[in-house]
Amino acid sequence: MQKLTNKEEEIMHILWKLEKAFVKDVLAEIKDDKPHYNTLSTIIRNLEEKGFVAYKAYGKTHQYYPLISKEAYKKRFMSTAIENYFNSSYKNVVSFFAKEEKISVKELKEIIALIEKNPNHKK
């Protein structure tokens, strides 16, 4: 599966929210930097070519829907980011957020509790 551009990812978030939509429906959801209708149509067709969306045709009009769930995309996105930026180490990820003061001791304890409660946890 190919990587998405920022604009493509923005459009996917709209399609995940709407579940199925015509180009005009997606355009109505974009708040800032609204692209031209034809530009948006091209972006959505690119998403189709990349295998992220499909459509149901109603004459010449297409209603688009996601082929990949938001959850599946999130897992793939996170795995790639952790591999590329943190040497595939989840410890490095947590350390990064701790050093940047983006995670508190309380939150770390909650994460530890979740890990300990997981029956599949490797000790």
C-alpha positions, 0 to 999 in steps of 0.5 A, a space after each residue: 500500500 502506498 503512502 498518502 499525501 497530507 491532502 489525501 489523508 485529510 480526504 480519507 478522514 472525511 470519508 471515514 467520517 461520512 462512510 460514503 460520499 460524493 465529491 460534493 459531500 467531501 468538499 462540503 466537509 473541508 473547512 480551510 483551503 477548499 480545493 476546486 471541485 475538479 482538484 478534489 475529484 482528482 485527489 479522490 481518484 488518486 486514492 482509488 488508484 492507490 487502493 484506499 477507496 472504491 466507488 459505486 456509480 450512479 450514471 456519471 456520478 460516483 459515490 466513494 467509500 473507504 476500502 481500508 478502515 481508519 484503524 487499519 490505516 492507523 496501525 500501518 501508519 504507526 508501524 511505519 513511523 516507529 520503524 522509520 523514526 524510532 528504530 522499531 523500538 516502542 521503548 524509544 517512542 515512549 522515551 521520546 514522549 517522556 523527554 518532550 514532556 508529552 506524557 506524564 508519570 500518571 499516564 505511564 503508570 496507566 500504560 504499565 497497568 494496561 500491559 500487565 492486564 494484557 493476557 498476551 503480555 510477554 514477561 
